[in-house]
Amino acid sequence: MPYLDEPQVTELRKKNPAALKQLYKAHYPMVLNLVLTNNGSEQEAKDVYQEAIIHFYERLQQAEFELTCQIKTYLYAVSRRLWLKRLAENKKQVRIEEEGHFANIDDEMDDFESKEQNFQTMDKALLKLGEPCRTLVEDYYLRNLTMDAITEKFGYTNTDNTKNQKYKCLQRLKRIFFEGAK
């Protein structure tokens, strides 16, 4: 499935310096935030980001490598893995990983890609769900509205009717989701 990042990936594969410079600027704040909120400094964030960019850039140059997620997702996963390893080496880690075992970056990317694919499938399923189900599900699960608020919004007679409608909508969403995942 093509991603919005495909033109940038093409330019990076051509070793376009402008594309590389744009890549450096685009996602650094995300990595900076990751490192700073997990016992790191700005310099450490720069180092981790540099390593992640190099890893990504080298992978792009391999003919068999196919990026199946957004660049941002890939860089975040690589940066997170690198930062966790650095924390463990420096004994700063807050035991985020069980027993200190670190999975291979490619294994973690498979997990991220799988989750991203599920999010995309769910997004498509929500669009196919139609109204009023889509709004009801979004109000409850995404906007965290109460059953009372949803009952009032949709004009249902009581919260039991709202719960029943939500259940029916979820069953329909589940069916659409699993049909789309095939």
N, C-alpha and C positions, 0 to 999 in steps of 0.2 A: 504494500500500500504506500503510495507516495505521500510524503510529508511536505509541509510548507517550506521546510529547510532544504529541500532537494536542490534548488539553484545554488545555495551556499555550499552544499556538499560537493556539487560539480566543480565549483570554482576552487574549493580547497584541494580537490583531487588534481586539479591543473596546477597546483602550487602557486595560486594567485596570492601575492603578498597583501593586497588590499582586503581580500576575504579573510585572511589570517588575522589581520589587524582588527577587522570588524568583530571576528569571533572573540578575540581577547577582550574587547570592550563590552560585548553584549552580556556575558554571563558572569563576569567577575563579582558583581555585587551579591549574587546568590551564594557564591562560594565564600566570600568575605563574611556574610551573615552566618553561614554554617560554622565556620571556624571560630568566629568571635563568640558565638553563643555556646560553644563547646570548649571552653578553656584555652582558646588560642589568641594569637596576636595578628595584626595586619600583615606583618612580614611572613608569618607562617601561612596565612591565607594566600599570599602571593606565590609562595613556594609550591603549595599544594595545587593551586590553579595552573601554574606553569607545568607541573608534572602531568596533570590531567589533560591539558591541551596537547602536550607532546604525545601522550599515550593515544589520544583521539586522532591526532594528525597522522601518526605512524600507522594506526589501524586503517585509516582511510586510504592509505597508499597501497594496502594489500588488496589485490583484485578480488579475492574471495569474500572480503568483508562487506556485509550489507547492513546499513544502518536501518533498523526497523522501529526506531522511536525518534523523538525530537532530539536535536543536539543538546538542548538544555537538560533533558532527562538523562542523557548519556553522561554529560559532563558532571552533573550532580552526583550520579551514582559513583563515578570514578573518584571524584573529589572526596566524597563521603568515605569511601573505602580507604583511600590514601590517608585521610585525616585520622580515621580510627586506628589504622596501623601505626601512625606516628604517635598517637596518644598512648597506645599500648607500649611502644618502645620507650617512651618517656615516663611511663608509669603514671600518667595523668588521667587515664581512662576511668570513666564512671561505669564500668562494666556494662556497656551497651550491648556488647556481643556476648553470647553465652560461652563460658569457659575460655574466652580469649581466642577462639578459633575464627579465622577469617577466610571467607569463601573467596574463590577466584573472582576477579572483576567480571570476567565473562559470564560466570554463573549468576552473579548478582544482576547483571544486565538482562539475562534471560528472564529473571523474576520481574524486573522493572518493565520489560517489554510485554510480558504476559499481562501484568496489571494494567498497563496503558492500553493494550488491546481490549481488555475487559471494560475499561472506562469508555472507550470509543464505541464498543458494542452496546453498552448501557445507554450512552448518549443517543445513539440511533434508535434504540428501543423506546426511549422516552419520547422521541419525536414521533414515532409511529403510534404511541399509546393514544394520542388524541385527548381532547378535552371532554369532560372536566377532570378526567383521571390524572393527566399529566400535572396539572396545577395542584390537585389535591396531594399527590405524592411529593411534589417539590415543596409545597407548603409544610408538610409534616416532616419530611426527612432533611430538606436542605435549609428551609427557613425556620425550622423548629417551632412552628406554630402549634398551639395546643389544640386538642380536639374541640374544645369549646369555641375557640376562635375560628376554626375551620367550619364548624357547624353553623355559626353565625354568618360567615362569609358566603357559604354555598346555600344557605337557607334550608338546611335539613331540619327535621322536626326535633331531633335530639342527638346526643353524642353516640348512642348505640347505632343509629342509622348511619352516622358518619363513619364509625368504625367498620361497619358492615361494607359500606361503599369503598373504604380504603382497602379492605381485604380483597374485594373483587378486583379492584384496580391493580393491586400487587400481584394477584394471580395472573391477570392478563399481561402485566409487564414481564413477569417471570416467563410466561410462554413465549412472548415476543423475543425476549433476551436470548433464550436458549435456541430458538429457531435461527436467530441471527448469528449465534456462535458456531453453528454447524458449518 
